[in-house]
Amino acid sequence: MHQLTMIPPVVWAQRNNVIYVTICVEDSVNPDIKIEPEQIIFRSIAGFEVKNLYEITIPLYAPIEPENSKTTVSGRNIELVLQKPSTDTKYWPHLTKEKKKYHWLKVDFKKWKDEDDSDDETGSGAGGIGGDGNIDDMLSMMGGGGGGPKFGGLGDYNEPSDEDSDDEEMPELDDIENETAGKGKEKSEETMPNLEEVKPATTA
């Protein structure tokens, strides 16, 4: 059966000293990955149900150090951590050499960190993408609420949000109104005398 040659989806993020590139192919068989100073070359047969040939060459915005870069292959994707030279601590404006919109390339927001965010700031809860609340929501969504400690230093920082969430569980307004309305009716029925009981008193 003839295999299709396809371009794999790629997501990327960065820090001052490294670039994260994740090639999103599942069940990759013997991937051929070359990390060169100015480009990444990837080629692999991959896919669970249908195996296709995935192939891509990514020319990088600036040179990297291949000997200090890492590759991790899992059943779900291939992760590359590209080491920038110690002289290059500026943020890259884009991953590729040319500034183009590529349909296969997206930003990896889970790993992304803004240039002016230091590691200390995130730990103490100052600044982050979209403010503290969103980070809490994201962590609790990813870890099902109990996943805080898995994130190392962020575990303690995540705890106050659990307490806050208890306060948020307020009953619906309709429920409160129905309850008070119901109580009011009971009281008015009790205070009003029964007409049959009143009649004998007046005729006697």
HELIX and SHEET records of a PDB file:
HELIX    1   1 ASP A  119  SER A  124  1                                   6    
HELIX    2   2 ASP A  132  GLY A  143  1                                  12    
HELIX    3   3 GLY A  148  PHE A  151  5                                   4    
HELIX    4   4 LEU A  154  GLU A  168  1                                  15    
HELIX    5   5 LEU A  173  THR A  191  1                                  19    
HELIX    6   6 LEU A  195  THR A  203  1                                   9    
SHEET    1   A 4 THR A   5  MET A   6  0                                        
SHEET    2   A 4 ASN A  52  PRO A  59  1                                        
SHEET    3   A 4 GLN A  39  ALA A  46 -1                                        
SHEET    4   A 4 VAL A  29  ILE A  35 -1                                        
SHEET    1   B 5 GLU A  65  VAL A  73  0                                        
SHEET    2   B 5 ILE A  78  GLN A  83 -1                                        
SHEET    3   B 5 VAL A  18  ILE A  23 -1                                        
SHEET    4   B 5 VAL A  10  GLN A  14 -1                                        
SHEET    5   B 5 LEU A 105  VAL A 107  1                                        
END                                                                             
